[in-house]
Amino acid sequence: MATKSELVTALGTRYGSAEKAEKTRILDEFVAVTGFHRKHAIRLLRPDSRPICASRKPRRRLYGEELREALVVLWEASDRVCSKRLKPLIPVLVPALERHSRLSLAAEARDRLLTMSPATMDRLLSDIRAVARGGQRRRAGLSSAVRRDVPIRTFAEAANLPPGCLEVDFVAHCGTATSGSFVQSLVLTDVATGWTECVPVVVREGGLVIEAIATAMELFPFPVRSVDFDNDSAFMNEVVVGWCRGQGLQVTRSRAYHKNDQAWVEQKNGAIVRRLVGYGRLEGIAAAEALRRLYAAARLHVNLFLPSFKLREKKRIGARVIKRYHDPVPPVARVLGHPVVNELDKTVLRRLQASCDPILLLGEIKAAQIDLGNRVDKRGIAGSEAADPTVVDIPILTDSFRTAWRDGERRPTHKRPYRRRKPVPRRPRMLDMVMDQITGWLEQNPATPAKDILDRLMGLYPGRFTASHIRTVQRTVRAWRVERAHQVITSILASAPRVQAPPRQGLNTPHDTSIFGNILS
């Protein structure tokens, strides 16, 4: 619309001073560019041809100061509820206040108050509510000023970043409940190379977040240039943002509710952290130490040996999105092939890659997972017990590679079958108090139908049993008969003579039938 307004201003003078043929040509071009109707375009290009509207008379106010004061009284009497809840309350509240001589309204004012809309109530109460809140229309968040000071970086702006531009995110190891204190993993991913570092944090605290970021900066094989956070309050505070800027790091943040702005670190949250650690709850320093041991081995195994994909381009054709990827290579290959990384860092990285054994790293990962799996979902003293670190026998691990696939994906940190720790007490049934009488009736006559038993119960206990309880009685009678049948069969088989079975001649032979017939008889 701004461009169209500029076009009207630019062509208006030419159109007014042009000849008829020139006006036709200008008008045709203007209509084709803007898509306006031809008559509407003529009115825009000829402002003098617009009809002059008569000045409107000021509207008469329907809601005066008297109604506003009455509305304030009702709002206070309702404990300052919102207008949409106050609207249905007014027909009940006004008669109650009038009945106790706490409000006096004229008939016309009373009718207008009952027909007032919630939007009108909000308009009349806007200044009153602002004063009641201490002059603030909306309570500002504790870190809103810090968020406004941190610039936003979108997904499109992260396409050609050099190595050292990190995306940072938290992964919570809280299990199924977010209450209480639990361990979290701080995940830092380099956008250009995919190099990822994970640092466990015992609790969400600004000082520990700074310590985790400083630890991760020393682990990256190249200098860190910038950090990109989400809108989490653990990052968007003066302590963390001020420290990062003091270290010479450029601080940016993603847009709220746009996880794709941090697509690289979000992908590593699932591919690395959740795959290795799972979704169980971890608490305490001992669990954090076990998690630190796991990440110490996993960082080398993942960054030096495991290839990963990196998005090259993305195009949208209608509703279809086409993505093209680079060839999958380990993050170390992208670091070594990037021209921005200096040769000294590349030399150190080549030595590290040559000295690491992927099988030893995998064995350390599995041993750390065993220790960490023993602490999943354990709280208090049970989760803080010291234990010797597990050691995996590498030759046995290597030999198991040929047959380990038969057991499936069984990691000690992954989800376990649910086991109830406390027994569930049996709820009392309505027939428990009369079960001895029912059993006595069935002992006298096992063929007694359930309907006759229910009729006897209705006669003995009027009001407690009705005809609708027939299904409950039928299930009870059926269960008694099944139990009695098992007792009879067990007693018959126990008292039967032990006969040595003849050689097996096949199923359902006459000889087999006679044996079972003799036993049952």
Secondary structure, 3 states (H helix, E strand, C coil): CHHHHHHHHHHHHHHHHCCHHHHHHHHHHHHHHHCCCHHHHHHHHCHHHCCCCCCCCCCCCCCCHHHHHHHHHHHHHCCCCCHHHHHHHHHHHHHHHHHCCCCCCCHHHHHHHHHCCHHHHHHHHHHHHHHHCCCCCCCCCCCHHHHHHCCECCCHHHCCCCCCEEEEEEEECECCCCCCCCCEEEEEEECCCCCEEEEEECCCCHHHHHHHHHHHHHHCCCCCCEEEECCCCCCCCHHHHHHHHHCCCEEEECCCCCHHHHHHHHHHHHHHHHHHHCCCECCHHHHHHHHHHHHHHHHHHHHHHCCECCEEEEEEECCEEEEEECCCECHHHHHHHCCCCCHHHHHHHHHHHHHCCHHHHHHHHHHHHHHHHCCCCCCHHHHCCCCCCCCCCHHHHHHHHHCHHHHCCCCCCCCCCCCCCCCCCCCCCCCHHHHHHHHHHHHHCCCCCHHHHHHHHHHHCECCECHHHHHHHHHHHHHHHHHHHHHHHHHHHHHCCCCCCCCCCCCCCHHHHHHHHHHHC
